[in-house]
Amino acid sequence: MLQKFFQWLQAIALESYHRAHRIVVVISGGFVLLVGIAMIFLPGPAFIMIPLGLVILATEFVWARRLLNRLKKEIRGITGNFGSGNNPGQ
């Protein structure tokens, strides 16, 4: 009987840990992302803060992971044009 109690207690502790972790990720990732969005209009490195916020949120949320992957593809497409010699201004 005591063993079942400890198993139940361990399950509750594990669930609490996962909830606390998710709350910390939401608060910290959301804060960094919002600061990055604000830095679009204010002075600061928005191009660093926005992906950093998405990286934090992507540890828990699929939508953030998808958005981050889309952002990576866009950046690779933009930076790939610089080295290819296909500049339309030339």
C-alpha positions in Angstrom: 0.0 0.0 0.0 2.9 2.4 0.8 4.5 1.6 -2.6 1.3 2.6 -4.4 1.2 5.9 -2.4 4.8 6.6 -3.4 4.1 5.8 -7.1 1.1 8.2 -7.0 3.2 10.9 -5.3 6.0 10.4 -7.9 3.4 10.7 -10.8 2.0 13.9 -9.2 5.5 15.4 -8.8 6.4 14.5 -12.5 3.2 16.1 -13.8 3.8 19.2 -11.7 7.4 19.5 -13.0 6.2 19.3 -16.6 3.5 21.9 -16.0 6.0 24.2 -14.3 8.5 23.7 -17.1 5.9 24.6 -19.7 4.8 27.7 -17.8 8.5 28.9 -17.6 8.9 28.3 -21.4 5.7 30.2 -22.2 6.6 33.2 -20.0 10.3 33.4 -21.0 9.8 32.6 -24.7 6.8 34.9 -25.0 8.7 37.7 -23.3 11.7 37.4 -25.5 9.5 37.2 -28.6 7.5 40.3 -27.6 10.6 42.2 -26.8 11.9 41.2 -30.3 8.7 42.4 -31.9 8.9 45.7 -30.0 12.5 46.1 -31.2 11.2 46.2 -34.8 10.0 49.7 -33.9 12.5 50.5 -31.2 16.2 50.4 -31.3 17.6 47.0 -30.7 18.5 43.7 -32.4 15.1 42.4 -33.4 16.6 40.0 -35.9 18.2 38.2 -32.9 15.5 38.4 -30.3 12.6 37.1 -32.5 14.3 33.9 -33.5 15.6 33.4 -29.9 12.0 33.7 -28.6 10.9 31.2 -31.2 13.7 28.8 -30.3 12.6 28.9 -26.6 8.9 28.4 -27.5 9.7 25.7 -30.0 10.9 23.4 -27.2 7.2 23.0 -26.2 5.0 24.1 -29.1 4.8 22.7 -32.6 3.5 25.9 -34.1 6.6 27.8 -33.0 8.8 25.0 -34.4 7.1 25.3 -37.8 7.4 29.1 -37.8 11.0 28.8 -36.9 11.6 26.3 -39.7 9.9 28.6 -42.1 12.0 31.5 -40.9 15.1 29.4 -41.4 14.1 28.6 -45.0 13.4 32.3 -45.8 16.8 33.3 -44.3 18.6 30.6 -46.3 16.8 31.8 -49.5 17.8 35.4 -48.9 21.4 34.7 -48.0 21.7 32.2 -50.8 21.0 34.9 -53.3 24.0 36.9 -52.1 26.6 34.3 -53.0 25.0 33.0 -56.2 25.8 36.0 -58.4 22.1 36.3 -59.5 21.8 39.9 -58.3 19.1 41.7 -60.4 20.9 45.0 -59.9 23.9 44.0 -61.9 
